[in-house]
Amino acid sequence: QLQLVESGGGLVQPGGSLRLSCTASGSGFTLDDDAIGWFRQAPGKEREGVSCISRTFKTNSADSVKGRFTISRDNAKSTVYLQMNSLKAEDTAVYYCARRPYYCPDDMYPGYFGSWGQGTQVTVSS
């Protein structure tokens, strides 16, 4: 069974950068035909969509991260990345990746996605 594994989180100062990775694990599985979304959930808040990349490399992002976060994929490595620059305290959350077939929905409703990873903590603090 395909599982997604997130990595790359940590503690960073405001204005700093992190790169998160989402990798498919499980023998023989690839992400080539999937859209992959990054989500985040802060304490006491609902899970929200951050960025998504489709099977055809089309991307969309939440307004709150546009110009700061970049999503990309390397199908040869079955990995999707989230490059996060100019981090702010309000970016602090557990970040998750998830998959769905082919295309990113216009609204990143978490219910459209499956195969959720366990998440990686991102903390932005001085």
KAGI-V470787 format. One record per residue. RES is the residue in one letter. PHI is phi in whole degrees, 0 to 359 (* if undefined). PSI is psi as a letter, one per 30 degrees, with the letter a starting at -180 (none if undefined). Layout:
RES/PHI/PSI, RES/PHI/PSI
This chain:
Q/*/k, L/289/k, Q/232/k, L/256/k, V/233/k, E/266/k, S/206/l, G/105/f, G/289/l, G/165/a, L/259/k, V/218/l, Q/282/l, P/307/k, G/90/f, G/278/a, S/227/l, L/216/l, R/237/j, L/267/k, S/235/k, C/232/j, T/238/k, A/279/k, S/242/l, G/111/k, S/298/k, G/83/f, F/269/k, T/229/l, L/252/g, D/306/e, D/263/g, D/254/l, A/270/k, I/242/k, G/245/k, W/255/k, F/231/l, R/215/l, Q/218/j, A/267/l, P/305/k, G/77/g, K/240/l, E/284/l, R/292/k, E/231/k, G/285/k, V/250/e, S/209/l, C/217/k, I/230/k, S/272/l, R/301/e, T/263/g, F/74/g, K/286/k, T/237/l, N/216/l, S/216/l, A/293/k, D/303/e, S/293/f, V/241/f, K/299/k, G/86/f, R/241/e, F/252/k, T/228/k, I/259/k, S/210/l, R/219/k, D/233/j, N/295/f, A/298/f, K/256/g, S/49/h, T/225/k, V/242/k, Y/248/l, L/231/j, Q/275/k, M/244/j, N/244/l, S/50/h, L/294/k, K/239/l, A/303/e, E/287/f, D/276/f, T/298/k, A/181/l, V/271/k, Y/256/k, Y/236/l, C/242/l, A/206/l, R/230/l, R/209/l, P/292/k, Y/65/d, Y/240/l, C/278/k, P/288/l, D/297/e, D/251/k, M/276/i, Y/288/k, P/304/f, G/295/f, Y/279/f, F/243/l, G/219/a, S/56/h, W/296/k, G/279/a, Q/275/f, G/95/l, T/224/k, Q/279/k, V/241/k, T/236/k, V/249/j, S/201/k, S/267/none
